[in-house]
Amino acid sequence: MKTYQKFTLITVILGLIIPLLGLFIYFFVNSIIGIPILGLFLGGALLIGILIIAINVAGLVVAFKIKNTKIVGIALIGCGAALFLAVQFLAIPGLILFVIAGILALKEKNPSYNLKERNPEYDSTQEDGVVCLNCQAMNLKNSIFCNKCGQKI
């Protein structure tokens, strides 16, 4: 697990404790009362709690499912900004942790797309490979897309 993923996991766990606890208490009290009267007083807080949960889950999905670390970094910083816009000053710890995770993701190197790593049978001395016009990387003869930059050959 990479460092930015660890930071994101910590941020999400800490960021989900209070909203999930608040939703649980809200529904528990409403089940005792029998009338959703709390919705009149806490409707806005309930929507903000759901929004906080959605932002944290989005940050978790971005950190673990997207492989391009530049996109992950920008998205994690965006999650921190969205959290701050939703909750204002109470979201400063989440904002700081998401921004740190985003910066760590931006500094992380993307996985290498070296032909020798991906295709052990590839011989770099082959003369019948295809050169990518975009990045000048050597690819296997029957490649459709570049193994380094992903552009169509």
C-alpha positions as CSV (number, residue, x, y, z in Angstrom):
1,M,0.0,0.0,0.0
2,K,1.4,3.4,-1.0
3,T,1.8,6.3,1.4
4,Y,-1.0,8.4,-0.2
5,Q,-3.3,5.4,0.1
6,K,-2.5,5.1,3.8
7,F,-3.2,8.8,4.4
8,T,-6.5,8.5,2.4
9,L,-7.6,5.5,4.4
10,I,-6.9,7.2,7.7
11,T,-8.7,10.4,6.5
12,V,-11.7,8.4,5.4
13,I,-12.0,6.4,8.6
14,L,-11.8,9.5,10.7
15,G,-14.1,11.3,8.4
16,L,-16.8,8.6,8.5
17,I,-17.0,8.2,12.3
18,I,-19.1,11.3,13.2
19,P,-21.5,11.3,10.1
20,L,-22.3,7.6,10.5
21,L,-22.7,7.9,14.2
22,G,-25.0,11.0,13.6
23,L,-27.1,9.1,11.1
24,F,-27.4,6.1,13.4
25,I,-28.6,8.3,16.3
26,Y,-31.0,10.2,14.0
27,F,-32.6,7.0,12.8
28,F,-32.6,5.4,16.2
29,V,-34.3,8.4,17.8
30,N,-36.8,8.6,15.0
31,S,-37.7,4.9,15.4
32,I,-38.4,5.5,19.1
33,I,-40.5,8.6,18.5
34,G,-42.3,7.1,15.5
35,I,-42.7,10.5,13.8
36,P,-39.8,11.9,11.8
37,I,-40.0,15.2,13.7
38,L,-36.2,15.5,13.9
39,G,-36.2,15.9,10.2
40,L,-37.7,19.4,10.6
41,F,-34.9,20.5,12.9
42,L,-32.0,18.4,11.6
43,G,-32.8,18.1,7.9
44,G,-29.9,20.2,6.8
45,A,-27.5,18.5,9.1
46,L,-28.7,15.1,7.8
47,L,-28.0,16.2,4.2
48,I,-24.5,17.4,5.1
49,G,-23.8,14.1,6.9
50,I,-24.8,12.2,3.7
51,L,-22.6,14.6,1.6
52,I,-19.6,14.0,4.0
53,I,-20.0,10.3,3.6
54,A,-20.2,10.6,-0.2
55,I,-17.0,12.7,-0.4
56,N,-15.1,10.3,1.9
57,V,-16.2,7.3,-0.1
58,A,-15.3,9.1,-3.4
59,G,-11.8,9.8,-2.0
60,L,-11.4,6.1,-1.0
61,V,-12.4,4.9,-4.4
62,V,-10.2,7.4,-6.2
63,A,-7.1,6.4,-4.1
64,F,-7.5,2.7,-4.6
65,K,-9.0,2.3,-8.1
66,I,-7.3,4.9,-10.3
67,K,-3.8,4.1,-11.3
68,N,-2.7,7.4,-12.6
69,T,-1.2,9.1,-9.6
70,K,-1.5,12.6,-11.1
71,I,-5.3,12.3,-11.4
72,V,-5.5,10.7,-8.0
73,G,-3.6,13.6,-6.4
74,I,-5.8,16.3,-8.0
75,A,-8.9,14.3,-7.1
76,L,-7.9,13.9,-3.5
77,I,-7.1,17.7,-3.2
78,G,-10.6,18.2,-4.7
79,C,-12.1,15.9,-2.1
80,G,-10.5,18.0,0.6
81,A,-11.8,21.3,-1.0
82,A,-15.3,19.8,-1.4
83,L,-15.3,18.7,2.3
84,F,-14.3,22.1,3.4
85,L,-17.0,23.7,1.3
86,A,-19.6,21.4,2.7
87,V,-18.7,21.6,6.4
88,Q,-16.7,24.9,6.6
89,F,-14.2,25.2,9.6
90,L,-15.1,21.8,11.1
91,A,-13.6,20.1,8.0
92,I,-10.1,21.7,8.4
93,P,-8.5,18.4,9.7
94,G,-10.1,16.4,6.8
95,L,-9.0,19.1,4.3
96,I,-5.4,19.0,5.6
97,L,-5.2,15.2,5.5
98,F,-6.8,15.0,2.0
99,V,-4.4,17.7,0.7
100,I,-1.4,15.9,2.2
101,A,-2.6,12.6,0.6
102,G,-3.0,14.5,-2.7
103,I,0.4,16.0,-2.6
104,L,2.0,12.6,-1.8
105,A,0.1,11.1,-4.8
106,L,1.3,13.9,-7.1
107,K,4.9,13.2,-6.0
108,E,4.5,9.5,-6.6
109,K,5.8,8.1,-9.8
110,N,3.3,6.5,-12.1
111,P,3.9,2.7,-12.6
112,S,6.5,2.1,-15.3
113,Y,5.4,0.7,-18.6
114,N,8.7,-0.8,-19.5
115,L,8.4,-3.6,-22.1
116,K,10.8,-5.9,-20.2
117,E,8.8,-5.6,-17.0
118,R,5.4,-6.3,-18.7
119,N,6.7,-8.8,-21.3
120,P,9.6,-10.9,-20.1
121,E,10.0,-12.5,-23.5
122,Y,10.6,-9.1,-25.1
123,D,14.1,-8.7,-26.5
124,S,15.2,-5.1,-26.7
125,T,17.5,-5.9,-29.6
126,Q,14.5,-6.8,-31.8
127,E,14.6,-4.9,-35.0
128,D,11.0,-5.6,-36.0
129,G,9.3,-3.7,-33.2
130,V,7.1,-0.6,-33.7
131,V,8.2,2.8,-32.6
132,C,5.5,5.1,-31.0
133,L,5.3,8.4,-32.8
134,N,4.2,10.2,-29.6
135,C,7.0,9.1,-27.2
136,Q,9.4,7.1,-29.4
137,A,9.1,4.0,-27.2
138,M,9.8,0.6,-28.8
139,N,6.8,-1.7,-28.8
140,L,6.1,-5.2,-29.9
141,K,5.5,-5.7,-33.6
142,N,1.8,-6.5,-33.3
143,S,1.0,-3.7,-30.7
144,I,-2.0,-1.5,-31.3
145,F,-1.4,0.9,-28.4
146,C,1.9,2.1,-27.0
147,N,3.0,0.3,-23.9
148,K,4.5,3.5,-22.5
149,C,2.1,6.4,-23.2
150,G,-1.0,4.5,-24.3
151,Q,-1.5,6.3,-27.6
152,K,-2.6,4.4,-30.7
153,I,0.3,3.3,-32.8
